[in-house]
Amino acid sequence: MSQQTAETTERMTFIALHGPDDPEIAILPFMLAVAALTMDVPVTVVLQGPAVLLAHKGIPEHVFAGCEGTSLRKLMDQFLELGGKLTICTPCAESRKLRKDRLMDGAELVKAARVVSDLLESKTTLTF
């Protein structure tokens, strides 16, 4: 990391609640997360509710937003390549019949305690 040490690192957690049916909002947490990661700020994105569909293989390739047609797939790839953590609400995925083997590489199924732990460790939390 640049000028920050492990003890002073500001962590961020973004909670995404919008799925592919609302691409403009669905893309926002990943846009900000990529920006934060390029500034050496660790970020976790938590997908809950309909947002869990964004981690299903084959879905991000079809989600675009903004006047420039920003690609969710491209943003998610950048996010993961930069070291972002992508967590998926297990009960939300199960209720939508999403199988673990159909989730994109790098996505981790988690339960409530893990989300709470990430939130407690974060200096900033945003919900989209």
ABEGO torsion letter per residue (X at the ends): XBABBAAABBBBBBBBABBAABAAAAAAAAAAAAAAAAAGBBBBBBBBEAAAAAABBGAAAABBBEAAGBBAAAAAAAAAAAGBBBBBBAAAAAAAGBBAAABBBGBBBBBAAAAAAAAAABABBBBX
